[in-house]
């Protein structure tokens, strides 16, 4: 495949940072754009714009001269953040999504990939820990999560309209819980795997670990290497409808704690806090369409992926700042 000129928005964030490295390794020229540079290691982007993408002028400047846009920029975080900031999240992300789609149209960008979320799926389909895996068609009739989920579903439709009306080849990827090294692990925006790794790293053997909810809520978790490979495969696929990108390995939060504890070599006492937000009761990815379109799906188990994730987070907590082996963070 010929080298392309690519923009990755959100390149200062977790998935975007890994995606930039992946695409550069593939031989592409990559521009990153974000309101900040990556927190934990230098970017490999050939050009990096520090810019607020809520401003349409910044969106247009970022889109100039590129063939493809991977639009990952978003105001997001863990369950505590997204349940407590509906207005801010919906406003910020809508401004960025509209701005980047308009910029893609004006700049003559050929392909535009949008990073959506499993939060678009109806709440009534996620009320049991033994949840039936969610299929792409289940998003409609709509009942997404308030704020974050609603603006993601709206942006999915915008991509469809820009494809139909303006000829931009759009792709929509619905992420299911991505984790791995170089991701946010504290401050309130971290996801469950990173939060558990941080907590375990700070605990002594046998201490109590706080768990939000009763621990029986279920999720599937995808390692970041699988995520960036899947993003690239979906962009190259030619498929313009939404696709799940996740694993179908369903685990309870209590089981996740056990997996992290094993990686840490510690035993913990589980202390459940039922007053804290815990999100939907169960969520899992149906990968049938992903396998049909790509002939591929994420393969790394949570037990395998947590090992390098915990090692990196523990190094950060201890202040050792151990560098991540590129072989752990980016697959060729």
Phi, psi and omega in degrees: 000135181293148178294144181236160174264122193232140170252129171246111173275154187074023185288350173272356181262184189298295184292318181300321179297314177295321181295319177303313180299318180299313183291322176296318177299333178281354177098009181272156170273129188232130169255133173257148175218135180191166177285348178211161172278166180301146186281326195246345177201159183292148176282151173265002181302142177290331179217137180227121178260121170270108188204148176274110185278007168284346179267118182303328180294323177291323177300315181294319178298321180292326185276347184297129171079015179247155177272320186230148172237126168257104187265096180252352183298131180196149169271111186204177179178199179283183187299324179296319181289313186286338177276344183252004185220048185301312186294313182297313181297311182299318181292308184300314184289323178297318178299316180293318183294313178295316181299318182287323177295317177297318180296321178299318179296313183293326184273357180072030179294139184278318186226143185222116178255129181250131179268105177263200189208153173294350176293352177285345187283149184298139182299324186291348177269002187229038185261359181233141175300331177271052186297141171288130180308139187276126177266153183306321182290347181289347183294339179234137359300148194270141168205062185287173172298142180299147176074265186300311181294321182294316181290330176295317180294321177298317180293327174303316179293323176301318178300317178300317181292319179293327175295311183291317188271331188239358174076013174282128178283106184259152174229145179231123182245123177261103182287143172241095168050084182265140180217167178151180178297155177074014178261160176302132182233358175207177177096355176105347180256001182286152176271172188304312181300317180293320179297317180294320178298316180298314181297316180296322181296332183270347184269149169276158179304128178092354179290167176273140179242127180284131178236128178285124182087190184272000177084356181263355175296146188242150177210164165249148185231136184243130178288146189297328178300315177297322182298309184291326175295318179296319177303312181295317179298321180292319177301319183281350190285332187084000183274125188250014176254164181300143177228133169296143170224102181188182172262165174250024176274102185273127177227149172281163177294324174299320177294322176300317178300316179298321180294316179293320179299321178295319178295327181277345183070033182232158168252145180224156172261126182280127179239105186272134178245103184282353180277347184270153178296142180229002177074198181294160185288325179205143178209130179215155183264131168269114185263013183302313183289323177301315178295322181294318183283316188258340190064031188201155171203161177302143187236341186285128180287159177298319182300321179286318184288332181291333184300303178292330179295312179296317182302318181290313181296319178299324179293324178291317180297322182279350181083012181280337178052049180292132179290147178276130175296128181303331181290339177274334188256339182220125177260143179279000000 
